[in-house]
């Protein structure tokens, strides 16, 4: 089983709230909790980094770690992801899109066998250098976050990555973490 962390591919548009308020930024940051009352936040594309040419894609991010997907991607991925995430329709300067709240927090990292670094002062987890997963805790088609980093980038299995690629959805890059 292959597991990937997803990131924004280079030269793609990423988004931020149109109104730069703490409330709007928090509305776009999900920690894995199921949301029962969400107010739409209008989003705009961030300015290109160092005058790079950026393209609009089906798969991107808001505020760094929150997936944002196009209506086309929603139609394709919803049947596969409905058990792992919530989808919130919002407006952008490129039309309507869907913020993805991944509530599937999978305790699947074997911290004893992974290469981990802890903060010396508190003993809390600082980072995972090399991931070792409990494969029996992961489904073939899965989008998930881990409890050690529920506010950070999500993970996908090879099965989900294949569905994304077979349908021509672009915008995410995949960092292989485990096979």
Secondary structure by P-SEA (a helix, b strand, c coil): cbbbbbcccccbbbbccccccaaaaaaaccccccccbbbbbbbbbccccccccccccccccccccbbbbcaaaaaaccccccccbbbbbbbccccbbbbbbcccccccccccccccccccccccccccccccccccccccccccccccccccbbbbcaaaaaaaaaaccccbbbbbccc
